[in-house]
Amino acid sequence: MTFGIGLSSSSLIEGRPFRLSGISLFSSYGFAEGEDPLLKALEVALRLASPLSVAESEKPFSDPVQIFAKYKALGLRLNNCDCTIVCERPKIAPYKAAIRASLTEIFSCSLEQIGLKAKTAEQMGKLGRGEEVGVIALVSLFAN
């Protein structure tokens, strides 16, 4: 079994869409076009959990679906995924089920294999002032 931890943060911009794992959250602030800190953190975690040759040979792209498909072809499967979203706004709880369901599609797994938590940064730094959203993602993979 292999493990990877990914970290990501994205600045919030007024008037931009706020999307996590393809799910739109109601907010007057969002991310630059194409940014999704949850998917980026998962990309990094997947790369770090993968065989070194695969992780180093791929150009960076923020599509965990493509990355995970390559790893599945190598015989790797998801054991579990656990993500923590750190943000002041919007509240994640109303969207938690939809985000988890989206992640089950990415990983072709059950809801029991996906953990998702959210917390605030308690007014520490840019995260605490609501200027950024941060994500910590842990994935564990196993070989068939």
For each residue, the residues with C-beta under 8 A, 3 or more apart:
1: 79 140 141 142
2: 49 50 51 76 140 141 142
3: 48 49 138 139 140 141
4: 44 45 46 47 48 49 50 138 139 140 141
5: 44 45 48 136 137 138
6: 40 41 42 43 44 45 46 47 48 135 136 137 138 139
7: 41 44 134 135 136 137
8: 37 38 40 41 44 134 135 137
9: 37 126 127 132 133 134 135
10: 31 32 35 36 37 40 132 133
11: 31 32 126 131 132
12: 16 18 29 30 31 130 131 132 133
13: 16 29 30 31 32
14: 28 29
15: 28 29 30
16: 12 13 29 30 31 32 33
17: 24 30 31
18: 12 24 25 26 27 29 30 31 90
19: 22 23 24 25 30 31 36
20: 23 25 36 37 38 39 85 92 95 99
21: 36 38 39 99 102 103 106
22: 19 36 39 102
23: 19 20 95 98 99 102
24: 17 18 19
25: 18 19 20 90 92 95
26: 18 90
27: 18 30 89 90
28: 14 15
29: 12 13 14 15 16 18 89 130
30: 12 13 15 16 17 18 19 27
31: 10 11 12 13 16 17 18 19 35 36 37 133
32: 10 11 13 16 35
33: 16
34: 62
35: 10 31 32 40
36: 10 19 20 21 22 31 39 40 62
37: 8 9 10 20 31 40 41 85 133 134 135
38: 8 20 21 41 42 83 85 99 135 137
39: 20 21 22 36 42 43 62 63 64
40: 6 8 10 35 36 37 43 44 62 135
41: 6 7 8 37 38 44 45 83 135 136 137
42: 6 38 39 45 46 64 81 83 103 106 137 139
43: 6 39 40 46 47 60 61 62 63 64 67
44: 4 5 6 7 8 40 41 47 48 137
45: 4 5 6 41 42 48 49 81 137 138 139
46: 4 6 42 43 49 50 64 67 68 71 139 141
47: 4 6 43 44 50 54 55 58 67
48: 3 4 5 6 44 45 55
49: 2 3 4 45 46 139 140 141
50: 2 4 46 47 54 55 67 71 74 76 141
51: 2 54 55 74 76
52: 55 56
53: 56 57
54: 47 50 51 57 58 70 71 74
55: 47 48 50 51 52 58
56: 52 53
57: 53 54
58: 47 54 55 61 67 70
59:
60: 43
61: 43 58 66 67
62: 34 36 39 40 43
63: 39 43 66 67
64: 39 42 43 46 67 68 106
65: 68 69 106
66: 61 63 69 70
67: 43 46 47 50 58 61 63 64 70 71
68: 46 64 65 71 72 78 106 107
69: 65 66 72 73
70: 54 58 66 67 73 74
71: 46 50 54 67 68 74 76 141
72: 68 69 75 76 77 108
73: 69 70
74: 50 51 54 70 71
75: 72 143 144
76: 2 50 51 71 72 141 142 143 144
77: 72 141 142 143 144
78: 68 81 107 108 109 113 139 140 141
79: 1 113 140 141 142
80: 113 114 115 139 140
81: 42 45 78 103 107 109 113 114 115 137 138 139 140
82: 114 115 116 117 137 138 139
83: 38 41 42 103 114 115 116 117 135 136 137 138
84: 116 117 118 119 135 136 137
85: 20 37 38 92 116 117 118 119 133 134 135
86: 118 119 120 121 127 133 134 135 136
87: 90 92 118 120 121 127 130 132 133 134
88: 120 121 127 128 129 130
89: 27 29 130
90: 18 25 26 27 87
91: 94 118
92: 20 25 85 87 95 96 99 116 118
93: 96 118
94: 91
95: 20 23 25 92 98 99
96: 92 93 99 100 116 118
97: 100 101
98: 23 95 101 102
99: 20 21 23 38 92 95 96 102 103 116
100: 96 97 103 104 111 114 116
101: 97 98 104 105 111
102: 21 22 23 98 99 105 106
103: 21 42 81 83 99 100 106 107 114 116
104: 100 101 107 108 109 110 111 113 114
105: 101 102 108
106: 21 42 64 65 68 102 103
107: 68 78 81 103 104 113 114
108: 72 78 104 105
109: 78 81 104 113 114
110: 104 113 114
111: 100 101 104 114
112:
113: 78 79 80 81 104 107 109 110
114: 80 81 82 83 100 103 104 107 109 110 111
115: 80 81 82 83
116: 82 83 84 85 92 96 99 100 103
117: 82 83 84 85
118: 84 85 86 87 91 92 93 96
119: 84 85 86
120: 86 87 88 128
121: 86 87 88 124 125 127 128 134
122: 128
123: 128 129
124: 121 127 128
125: 121 128 129
126: 9 11 129 131 132
127: 9 86 87 88 121 124 130 131 132 133 134
128: 88 120 121 122 123 124 125
129: 88 123 125 126
130: 12 29 87 88 89 127
131: 11 12 126 127
132: 9 10 11 12 87 126 127
133: 9 10 12 31 37 85 86 87 127
134: 7 8 9 37 85 86 87 121 127
135: 6 7 8 9 37 38 40 41 83 84 85 86
136: 5 6 7 41 83 84 86
137: 5 6 7 8 38 41 42 44 45 81 82 83 84
138: 3 4 5 6 45 81 82 83
139: 3 4 6 42 45 46 49 78 80 81 82
140: 1 2 3 4 49 78 79 80 81
141: 1 2 3 4 46 49 50 71 76 77 78 79
142: 1 2 76 77 79
143: 75 76 77
144: 75 76 77
